[in-house]
Amino acid sequence: MKSGWSLPFRYLAGTVLFLALAAFLYYAREALEPVILAAFVAYLVNPAVAVLTRYLRISRSVAVKLVYFTVLALLIAVPATITPIFFDELTGVAQDLMSLFAQFQVSLSKPLVFAGLEFDLTELAEGLGRLQSMAISPVPEDAFLLLESTSRGTIWFLVIIVLVYLFLSQWQTMREWLVGLAPAPYRAEVQALYERVRNVWMAYLRGQILLMLIVGVVFTIAWYIIGIPGAFVLGVIAGLFTLVPDLGPILAVTLAMGVALLEGSNWIPLSNVWVMVIVFLVYFVLINLKNMWLRPFIMGRMIHMNEGLIFVVILVATILNGILGALLAVPVLASSVIIVNYLLRRILNQPPFEENLPITARGSVARRHIKKINRN
């Protein structure tokens, strides 16, 4: 009896498997974003696991548990500690705003006399009152939609947490399995390709850390100069939140503006509202410098890509895929360039990587280059 499948049947089975995988990915497309986000979080946390295994001489399993549960505890403890403090302050601000809104309604209910003319704004006051009641008391349908959205968000959050642990603890096994899918003669090439892609992502991570450090220092100095209480903490938060494009800086400046509105400045003799406006203007200038110059410059140097191209890629990815697209566009593009270059070289029957050229070939290329320079 003949062992193994025939070539036509293997092609048929491969095609069916590919179509089934494509159909599954299309059906589960809503789950792809949380999976990608979990993989990216695991990638960010993995260097801490590597440091523990290298310097403390502990197993990867123990290091994963230490890092994972530490990060999870911080993720729960920090918001739980900060939220009550700001909730009381924000409640007072909300009450003041409601009181100001009520006074504005009362003033509108009285006739307005201007240049001998009398204007009746009672209908406007009544409209504002209805708008206020609608904002405070949402209709039941909106409440159900909010409850459903919150429940789905909680479920996806739990899925991401579990997947992060799975990626951290099983990544070595998953990597060996992926490399093992290649035919035996090409596994060394696939491993080398993986190392090159990994170097791109590690360079991107180093760039993100450098960007976070610079942003944290700059905003700490800026808030300290303005005189906002807690400038150091707010600067650190700005540096950490810059990891998340668009949304992170907005959350950081919202927090800084809230502190400015509640506490004011230590030395600027202006009202808290004007201090908040100054904070926003400083943020607007600094964040645009970061987005238009600093981030493309750092990422371009780290992964050896043109700064202008990186700027355009980030903008397009933000438009098409939002925050996650902006976060992953640069390393995905750089990785795709490496993979496509490898495939093209193999299709053209060339060595898989440029550095695999024979020494004589590299020497002849160098000699031709030198002759060209001399002719010019």
C-alpha positions as CSV (number, residue, x, y, z in Angstrom):
1,M,0.0,0.0,0.0
2,K,1.4,3.4,-1.0
3,S,2.2,5.7,2.0
4,G,1.5,9.4,1.9
5,W,-0.9,11.5,0.0
6,S,-0.6,12.1,-3.7
7,L,0.4,15.5,-4.9
8,P,-3.0,16.5,-6.4
9,F,-4.7,15.5,-3.1
10,R,-2.2,17.4,-1.0
11,Y,-2.9,20.5,-3.2
12,L,-6.7,20.0,-2.7
13,A,-6.3,19.5,1.0
14,G,-4.1,22.6,1.3
15,T,-6.7,24.7,-0.7
16,V,-9.6,23.5,1.5
17,L,-7.6,24.2,4.6
18,F,-6.7,27.7,3.4
19,L,-10.4,28.5,2.5
20,A,-11.6,27.2,5.8
21,L,-9.0,29.3,7.6
22,A,-10.1,32.4,5.6
23,A,-13.7,31.7,6.3
24,F,-13.0,31.4,10.0
25,L,-11.0,34.6,10.1
26,Y,-13.9,36.4,8.4
27,Y,-16.5,35.0,10.8
28,A,-14.3,35.8,13.8
29,R,-13.1,39.2,12.5
30,E,-14.5,41.0,15.5
31,A,-12.2,39.0,17.7
32,L,-9.1,39.8,15.7
33,E,-8.6,43.2,17.2
34,P,-8.6,42.0,20.9
35,V,-6.2,39.1,19.9
36,I,-3.8,41.6,18.2
37,L,-4.0,43.9,21.2
38,A,-3.3,41.1,23.6
39,A,-0.3,40.0,21.5
40,F,1.0,43.5,21.5
41,V,0.6,43.9,25.2
42,A,2.5,40.6,25.7
43,Y,5.2,41.8,23.4
44,L,5.6,45.0,25.5
45,V,5.7,43.0,28.8
46,N,8.0,40.2,27.5
47,P,11.3,42.2,27.9
48,A,10.6,42.3,31.7
49,V,10.2,38.5,31.6
50,A,13.5,38.1,29.7
51,V,15.3,40.3,32.2
52,L,14.1,38.2,35.2
53,T,15.0,34.9,33.6
54,R,18.4,36.2,32.6
55,Y,19.5,37.9,35.8
56,L,17.6,36.1,38.6
57,R,18.1,32.7,37.0
58,I,14.5,31.7,37.4
59,S,12.4,29.7,35.0
60,R,10.3,31.5,32.4
61,S,7.1,30.2,34.0
62,V,7.9,31.8,37.3
63,A,9.0,35.0,35.6
64,V,5.8,35.2,33.6
65,K,3.7,34.8,36.7
66,L,5.7,37.5,38.6
67,V,5.5,40.0,35.8
68,Y,1.9,39.2,34.8
69,F,0.4,39.4,38.2
70,T,2.4,42.5,39.1
71,V,1.2,44.4,36.0
72,L,-2.4,43.1,36.6
73,A,-2.3,44.3,40.3
74,L,-1.0,47.8,39.1
75,L,-3.7,47.9,36.5
76,I,-6.4,47.4,39.1
77,A,-4.8,49.2,42.1
78,V,-3.8,52.5,40.4
79,P,-7.3,53.4,39.0
80,A,-8.9,52.2,42.2
81,T,-6.7,54.5,44.2
82,I,-6.9,57.6,42.0
83,T,-10.6,57.4,41.0
84,P,-12.1,58.2,44.5
85,I,-9.8,61.2,44.9
86,F,-10.8,62.8,41.6
87,F,-14.4,61.7,41.9
88,D,-15.0,63.9,44.9
89,E,-13.3,66.8,43.2
90,L,-15.2,66.3,39.9
91,T,-18.5,66.0,41.8
92,G,-17.9,69.5,43.3
93,V,-17.0,70.9,39.9
94,A,-20.1,69.3,38.4
95,Q,-22.3,70.8,41.1
96,D,-20.7,74.3,40.4
97,L,-21.4,73.9,36.7
98,M,-25.0,72.9,37.3
99,S,-25.5,75.9,39.6
100,L,-24.0,78.2,36.9
101,F,-26.3,76.6,34.3
102,A,-29.3,77.2,36.6
103,Q,-28.3,80.9,37.1
104,F,-28.0,81.2,33.3
105,Q,-31.5,79.8,32.8
106,V,-32.9,82.3,35.4
107,S,-31.2,85.2,33.6
108,L,-32.7,84.0,30.3
109,S,-36.2,83.8,31.8
110,K,-36.2,87.6,32.3
111,P,-36.7,89.9,29.3
112,L,-33.4,91.2,27.8
113,V,-33.4,95.0,27.1
114,F,-30.8,96.2,24.6
115,A,-30.8,99.6,22.8
116,G,-34.3,100.2,23.9
117,L,-35.5,96.9,22.5
118,E,-36.9,94.1,24.6
119,F,-36.1,90.4,23.8
120,D,-38.1,87.5,25.3
121,L,-35.7,84.5,25.8
122,T,-38.1,82.4,27.8
123,E,-38.4,79.7,25.1
124,L,-34.6,79.4,25.0
125,A,-34.5,79.0,28.7
126,E,-37.1,76.2,28.5
127,G,-35.2,74.5,25.7
128,L,-32.0,74.5,27.8
129,G,-34.0,73.1,30.7
130,R,-35.3,70.2,28.5
131,L,-31.8,69.6,27.2
132,Q,-30.4,69.4,30.8
133,S,-33.1,66.9,31.8
134,M,-32.4,64.8,28.8
135,A,-28.6,64.8,29.5
136,I,-29.1,63.9,33.1
137,S,-31.9,61.3,32.6
138,P,-31.2,59.3,29.5
139,V,-34.1,57.3,27.9
140,P,-34.3,53.6,28.7
141,E,-33.1,52.5,25.3
142,D,-29.9,54.5,25.7
143,A,-29.4,52.9,29.2
144,F,-29.8,49.4,27.7
145,L,-27.4,50.2,24.9
146,L,-24.9,51.6,27.5
147,L,-25.3,48.5,29.6
148,E,-24.8,46.2,26.6
149,S,-21.7,48.1,25.4
150,T,-20.2,48.0,29.0
151,S,-20.8,44.3,29.2
152,R,-19.2,43.6,25.9
153,G,-16.2,45.8,26.8
154,T,-15.8,43.9,30.1
155,I,-15.9,40.5,28.3
156,W,-13.3,41.6,25.8
157,F,-11.2,43.0,28.6
158,L,-11.2,39.6,30.3
159,V,-10.4,37.9,27.0
160,I,-7.4,40.2,26.5
161,I,-6.1,39.5,30.0
162,V,-6.3,35.8,29.5
163,L,-4.7,35.9,26.0
164,V,-1.8,38.1,27.3
165,Y,-0.9,35.4,29.8
166,L,-1.3,32.7,27.2
167,F,1.0,34.5,24.8
168,L,3.6,35.2,27.5
169,S,3.7,31.6,28.8
170,Q,3.4,29.7,25.5
171,W,5.2,32.0,23.0
172,Q,8.3,29.8,22.8
173,T,6.2,26.7,22.0
174,M,4.1,28.7,19.5
175,R,7.3,30.0,17.8
176,E,8.8,26.6,17.5
177,W,5.5,25.3,16.0
178,L,5.4,28.1,13.5
179,V,9.0,27.5,12.4
180,G,8.3,23.8,12.3
181,L,5.6,24.3,9.7
182,A,8.2,25.1,7.1
183,P,9.8,22.1,5.2
184,A,13.0,20.8,6.9
185,P,15.5,22.3,4.4
186,Y,14.0,25.8,4.8
187,R,13.6,26.0,8.6
188,A,17.0,27.7,9.1
189,E,15.9,30.4,6.6
190,V,12.5,30.8,8.4
191,Q,14.3,31.1,11.7
192,A,16.7,33.7,10.3
193,L,13.6,35.5,8.8
194,Y,12.0,35.4,12.3
195,E,15.1,36.9,13.9
196,R,15.1,39.8,11.4
197,V,11.4,40.5,12.0
198,R,12.0,40.3,15.8
199,N,14.8,42.8,15.5
200,V,12.4,45.2,13.9
201,W,9.9,44.9,16.7
202,M,12.6,45.2,19.4
203,A,13.9,48.3,17.7
204,Y,10.4,49.7,17.6
205,L,10.0,48.9,21.3
206,R,13.3,50.7,22.1
207,G,12.0,53.7,20.1
208,Q,8.7,53.7,22.0
209,I,10.6,53.6,25.3
210,L,12.8,56.5,24.2
211,L,9.7,58.4,23.0
212,M,7.9,57.8,26.3
213,L,11.0,59.0,28.3
214,I,11.4,62.2,26.3
215,V,7.7,63.0,26.4
216,G,7.6,62.4,30.1
217,V,10.6,64.6,30.8
218,V,9.3,67.5,28.6
219,F,5.8,67.5,30.0
220,T,7.1,67.3,33.6
221,I,9.2,70.4,32.9
222,A,6.3,72.1,31.2
223,W,3.9,71.5,34.0
224,Y,6.5,72.4,36.6
225,I,7.1,75.7,34.9
226,I,3.4,76.5,34.7
227,G,3.2,75.6,38.4
228,I,0.6,72.8,38.4
229,P,0.5,70.7,41.5
230,G,1.8,67.1,41.0
231,A,3.8,68.1,37.9
232,F,6.1,65.0,38.2
233,V,3.2,62.6,38.4
234,L,1.4,64.2,35.5
235,G,4.6,64.2,33.4
236,V,5.1,60.5,34.1
237,I,1.5,59.8,33.1
238,A,2.0,61.8,29.9
239,G,5.0,59.7,29.1
240,L,3.3,56.4,29.7
241,F,0.1,57.3,27.9
242,T,2.0,58.4,24.8
243,L,2.3,54.7,24.0
244,V,-1.3,54.9,22.8
245,P,-1.6,57.3,19.9
246,D,-4.2,60.0,20.0
247,L,-6.2,58.6,22.9
248,G,-3.3,58.4,25.4
249,P,-2.2,62.0,25.1
250,I,-5.8,63.2,25.2
251,L,-6.4,61.4,28.5
252,A,-3.1,62.7,29.9
253,V,-3.9,66.4,29.0
254,T,-7.5,65.9,30.3
255,L,-6.1,64.9,33.6
256,A,-3.6,67.8,33.6
257,M,-6.4,70.3,32.7
258,G,-8.6,68.8,35.4
259,V,-5.8,69.4,38.0
260,A,-5.3,73.0,36.7
261,L,-9.1,73.7,36.9
262,L,-9.3,72.3,40.4
263,E,-6.0,73.5,41.9
264,G,-4.8,76.3,39.6
265,S,-1.2,77.4,39.5
266,N,1.3,77.8,42.3
267,W,2.5,81.2,41.0
268,I,0.5,82.4,38.0
269,P,-1.9,85.1,39.3
270,L,-4.8,84.0,37.1
271,S,-8.0,82.2,37.7
272,N,-8.1,78.4,37.5
273,V,-10.0,78.6,34.2
274,W,-7.2,80.6,32.5
275,V,-4.5,78.3,33.9
276,M,-6.4,75.4,32.3
277,V,-6.4,77.2,29.0
278,I,-2.6,77.8,29.3
279,V,-2.2,74.0,30.0
280,F,-4.2,73.2,26.9
281,L,-2.2,75.6,24.7
282,V,1.1,74.2,25.9
283,Y,-0.1,70.7,25.3
284,F,-1.3,71.6,21.8
285,V,2.1,72.9,20.8
286,L,4.1,70.1,22.4
287,I,1.9,67.2,21.2
288,N,2.0,68.5,17.6
289,L,5.8,68.7,17.8
290,K,5.9,65.2,19.0
291,N,3.5,63.8,16.4
292,M,4.9,65.7,13.4
293,W,8.6,65.6,14.2
294,L,9.8,63.6,17.2
295,R,7.9,60.4,16.7
296,P,8.7,60.0,13.0
297,F,12.3,61.0,13.7
298,I,12.9,58.4,16.5
299,M,11.0,55.6,14.7
300,G,12.8,56.4,11.4
301,R,16.2,56.1,13.1
302,M,15.3,53.0,15.0
303,I,13.9,50.9,12.1
304,H,15.8,52.6,9.3
305,M,12.8,54.1,7.4
306,N,12.2,57.5,6.0
307,E,10.7,59.9,8.6
308,G,8.2,61.3,6.1
309,L,7.0,57.9,5.1
310,I,6.5,57.0,8.8
311,F,4.5,60.2,9.3
312,V,2.2,59.4,6.4
313,V,1.8,55.7,7.4
314,I,0.8,56.7,10.9
315,L,-1.8,59.2,9.6
316,V,-3.3,56.8,7.1
317,A,-3.4,53.9,9.6
318,T,-5.1,56.2,12.2
319,I,-7.8,57.1,9.6
320,L,-8.3,53.5,8.5
321,N,-8.0,51.5,11.7
322,G,-8.0,54.0,14.6
323,I,-5.7,53.8,17.5
324,L,-4.6,50.2,17.0
325,G,-3.7,50.9,13.4
326,A,-1.5,53.9,14.4
327,L,0.1,51.8,17.1
328,L,1.1,48.9,14.9
329,A,1.4,50.4,11.4
330,V,5.1,51.2,11.6
331,P,6.5,47.8,12.8
332,V,4.0,45.9,10.5
333,L,5.2,47.9,7.5
334,A,8.9,47.3,8.3
335,S,8.2,43.6,8.9
336,S,6.3,43.3,5.6
337,V,9.2,44.9,3.8
338,I,11.6,42.3,5.2
339,I,9.2,39.4,4.4
340,V,8.4,40.6,0.8
341,N,12.1,41.2,0.2
342,Y,12.8,37.6,1.3
343,L,10.1,36.2,-1.0
344,L,11.2,38.2,-4.0
345,R,14.8,37.0,-3.6
346,R,13.7,33.4,-3.4
347,I,11.4,33.8,-6.4
348,L,14.3,35.2,-8.4
349,N,16.4,32.3,-7.2
350,Q,18.8,34.5,-5.2
351,P,20.2,34.0,-1.7
352,P,17.4,34.6,0.9
353,F,19.2,37.6,2.5
354,E,21.7,40.1,1.1
355,E,24.4,39.3,3.6
356,N,24.4,35.7,2.3
357,L,26.1,36.7,-0.9
358,P,29.5,35.0,-1.4
359,I,32.5,37.1,-0.4
360,T,33.7,37.3,-4.0
361,A,30.3,38.6,-5.1
362,R,30.3,41.3,-2.4
363,G,33.9,42.2,-3.4
364,S,33.0,42.6,-7.0
365,V,30.0,44.7,-6.1
366,A,32.2,46.9,-4.0
367,R,34.8,47.2,-6.7
368,R,32.2,48.2,-9.2
369,H,30.9,50.8,-6.8
370,I,34.4,52.2,-6.2
371,K,35.0,52.4,-10.0
372,K,31.7,54.3,-10.4
373,I,32.7,56.8,-7.7
374,N,36.1,57.3,-9.4
375,R,34.5,57.9,-12.8
376,N,32.2,60.6,-11.2
